Amino acid sequence: MLSPTGAKLEVHNVCKSYGLKGKQLRVLDDINLQIHSREFVCLVGASGCGKSTLLNIVAGLAAPSSGAVFVDSQLVTGRPGSDRGMVFQGYTLYPWLTVAQNVAFGLQLRQMSKAEQRDRVGYFLNVVGLSKFANSYPKQLSGGMKQRVAIARALANEPAVLLMDEPFGALDAQTKEQMQQFLLELWAQTHVTVMMITHDIEEAIYLSQRVYVMSAHPGQIKAEITIQLPERRELDIKLSPTFVDIKRQIIHTLRHDVATVSL
Ligand SMILES: Nc1ncnc2c1ncn2[C@@H]1O[C@H](COP(=O)(O)OP(=O)(O)OP(=O)(O)O)[C@@H](O)[C@H]1O
């Protein structure tokens, strides 16, 4: 099966239903989206609209009921692959491994030579600013640092797309803003293709080139919004008229779901 558009990541007519008490609950209804090479795209939507379900399908952790997902024109066949790097909200580091060993984990599985592993781990720990913590254990790190290790681990595998599920959801407001700035800088440096889900509208606008807005019951794409902001963004851009206008547009799109969306 060939990708219809040749985008880096293509979600094509994806539907997902779950069996619940003898009935079929439709969670995702005909989702279509494309993410191009080097783009940073966010999906926003109210709690329960199916964002995680969609990301898990893209990651190959769940299968769609119908439709297909393509990465680099290859059909995703229901298994996680090294072409899709995942970062989750919860800290998913192995507590018994050091920071460097955590980052090297996937490389070891791929039987990369020790020397290449060392180079690559060193490079990506430097990219996320944690070289000094290579020999620390996860319990010695703050929440933001743990997420930076998780991002380094995902990037070390050189994924075609980086998939992030509310990566900063568990962080306090200040750390979250620092991590958003960090992620923008990282993206400017690596230009990795990113699909990220969040229920935080400001976060989505601040980070993305495009935002897909989802509605719930069933989960559908309600709008696709191109973010007309300069590529280099400081935090104060969140106060600019253009930013506030985009935020208003998304809030209006989500109006029926807005009670559960954080503003
Ligand atoms: N394995 C499952 N079986 C039955 N229903 C499920 C299953 N997984 C998810 N659902 C339902 O699918 C819907 C979408 O869930 P999902 O976690 O994808 O939403 P979400 O938008 O990511 O929510 P949140 O922002 O709260 O994490 C919810 O109504 C949920 O109860």
PDBQT file of the ligand as one rigid body, heavy atoms in Angstrom, charges set to zero:
ROOT
HETATM    1  N1  LIG A 301      -8.685   0.378  25.577  1.00  0.00    +0.000 N 
HETATM    2  C1  LIG A 301      -9.796   1.126  25.606  1.00  0.00    +0.000 A 
HETATM    3  N2  LIG A 301     -11.010   0.568  25.694  1.00  0.00    +0.000 NA
HETATM    4  C2  LIG A 301     -12.124   1.317  25.690  1.00  0.00    +0.000 A 
HETATM    5  N3  LIG A 301     -12.138   2.661  25.582  1.00  0.00    +0.000 NA
HETATM    6  C3  LIG A 301     -10.962   3.285  25.489  1.00  0.00    +0.000 A 
HETATM    7  C4  LIG A 301      -9.726   2.563  25.495  1.00  0.00    +0.000 A 
HETATM    8  N4  LIG A 301      -8.711   3.466  25.373  1.00  0.00    +0.000 NA
HETATM    9  C5  LIG A 301      -9.291   4.689  25.307  1.00  0.00    +0.000 A 
HETATM   10  N5  LIG A 301     -10.635   4.581  25.379  1.00  0.00    +0.000 N 
HETATM   11  C6  LIG A 301     -11.591   5.694  25.311  1.00  0.00    +0.000 C 
HETATM   12  O1  LIG A 301     -11.277   6.451  24.157  1.00  0.00    +0.000 OA
HETATM   13  C7  LIG A 301     -11.496   7.827  24.394  1.00  0.00    +0.000 C 
HETATM   14  C8  LIG A 301     -10.261   8.596  23.993  1.00  0.00    +0.000 C 
HETATM   15  O2  LIG A 301      -9.204   8.319  24.927  1.00  0.00    +0.000 OA
HETATM   16  P1  LIG A 301      -7.768   8.999  24.771  1.00  0.00    +0.000 P 
HETATM   17  O3  LIG A 301      -6.950   8.602  25.943  1.00  0.00    +0.000 OA
HETATM   18  O4  LIG A 301      -7.224   8.710  23.419  1.00  0.00    +0.000 OA
HETATM   19  O5  LIG A 301      -8.134  10.557  24.850  1.00  0.00    +0.000 OA
HETATM   20  P2  LIG A 301      -7.191  11.813  25.065  1.00  0.00    +0.000 P 
HETATM   21  O6  LIG A 301      -7.711  12.889  24.157  1.00  0.00    +0.000 OA
HETATM   22  O7  LIG A 301      -5.766  11.439  24.893  1.00  0.00    +0.000 OA
HETATM   23  O8  LIG A 301      -7.479  12.176  26.582  1.00  0.00    +0.000 OA
HETATM   24  P3  LIG A 301      -6.524  12.894  27.671  1.00  0.00    +0.000 P 
HETATM   25  O9  LIG A 301      -6.205  14.267  27.149  1.00  0.00    +0.000 OA
HETATM   26  O10 LIG A 301      -7.386  12.937  28.888  1.00  0.00    +0.000 OA
HETATM   27  O11 LIG A 301      -5.312  12.031  27.842  1.00  0.00    +0.000 OA
HETATM   28  C9  LIG A 301     -11.902   7.981  25.846  1.00  0.00    +0.000 C 
HETATM   29  O12 LIG A 301     -13.300   8.114  25.903  1.00  0.00    +0.000 OA
HETATM   30  C10 LIG A 301     -11.440   6.681  26.467  1.00  0.00    +0.000 C 
HETATM   31  O13 LIG A 301     -12.292   6.323  27.545  1.00  0.00    +0.000 OA
ENDROOT
TORSDOF 0
